Amino acid sequence: MSATIYKDYENTLPKPILDNVKTLCSKYKLSDAKIKKTLEKTKEAYLKAQVEPGESIGIVTAESFGEPSTQMILRVFHFAGASEMNITVGLPRLIEIFDARKEPSTPMMEVYLEKKYATSPSKVKEIAEKIKGNTLEDVASEFLLNIMENKVEIKLSRNKMQELNLNSKDISDIIVNSLKTVSVEQDRDNIILKPESKTNKLSDLYKLKEKSKDIHVSGVKKITQVFPMKINDDEYVIYCSGSNLKEVFEIEGVDSTRTKSNNIFETAAILGIEAARQTIIEETLKVLEEQGLNIDIRHIMLLADTMTRSGGIRGTTRTGITKEKESVLARASFETPIRHLVNASLIGEKDPLSSVVENVMLNQAIPLGTGLPGLMAKMKEKKK
């Protein structure tokens, strides 16, 4: 009997909602009468949640973001205990998300671990050390410029090398692969770099020294800091300053199903556009909740859908969402109007005047509310 009840609601309720109701009804072993009542209540709530035809949802969404965001604090959140771990929050972060900036100003990752690793502090520390990226500057105790002999002398720190399980030969090989036009000599814990070019400029020697400092020697590239933190009674999560999902996923013990980055474009490239859409929603919610603001999640979802509907990520800028608008006048209303009007006139583009902006420009009724339906008058036939 219950299968027939659900079938009656297949055209009314979306499949995920119907499946959820089925699961809960079978869990609590509801009778057919109670299942019917539950479905009726769900249908009522679903219909109430829908936008009515003619509602200017785009303007409502824009207003729901515009008004609270004027009250946001412009500041950077600082992680206690890690000097380099800062996270951009507030209005600057919101602008980063909605403008679809390629790189966030403070990239960050939350690395979750598999169950057998997540509860052991020693294993968490071990994985954190594997993740943290180290450069030559981190393992060297001193960089010296020998001007007379035109060379750079690097003194390595034995303690640091032992911590990272590296030796001077390993580091020497890494430098050889990174600096192709430089001769590399190893003398115990010292490494000597000599430029192969015959110019003896001090500036060239200084550039070589600075360039050698940034050579990656261990860990994951772009990760500058790691910060393990206990999130509940028995689980640790590793917060990382910097983002590199692809390499972190390859580390044993990392739970790739939960690990996430605040870099939307990197998420899209590694996990796909649906994951990027979810990241936009979560990052926006995080900013708003941190500021104590409340915006209906459906407005955030609408904006995330609009930004990702083309299969790529488009910002709310003149080169993003605005550029994709069908109407010439709507595109011209948002920055660089002359360019849009000239381009449209050159190719003979037509404007169907089907949206709000272009009808406001022409002083016509906009297709919303009472302006949405068209009226037809049926005339009586004239008597002969």
Secondary structure, DSSP 4 states (H G I P E B T S, - for coil): -HHHHHHHTTTTS-HHHHHHHHHHHHHTT--HHHHHHHHHHHHHHHHHHSPPTT--HHHHHHHHHHHHHTT----EEE-TT-TT-EEE-HHHHHHHHHTT-SS-SS-EEEEEB-HHHHT-HHHHHHHHHHHS-EEHHHHEEEEEEETTTTEEEEEEPHHHHHHTT--HHHHHHHHHHH-TTEEEEEETTEEEEEESSS---HHHHHHHHHHHHT-EEES-TT--EEEEEEEETTEEEEEEES--HHHHHTSTTB-TTT-EES-HHHHHHHH-HHHHHHHHHHHHHHHHHHTT----HHHHHHHHHHHHTTSS---SSTTTTGGG-S-HHHHHTSS-HHHHHHHHHHHT------SHHHHHHTT---SSGGGSSPP---PPPPP-
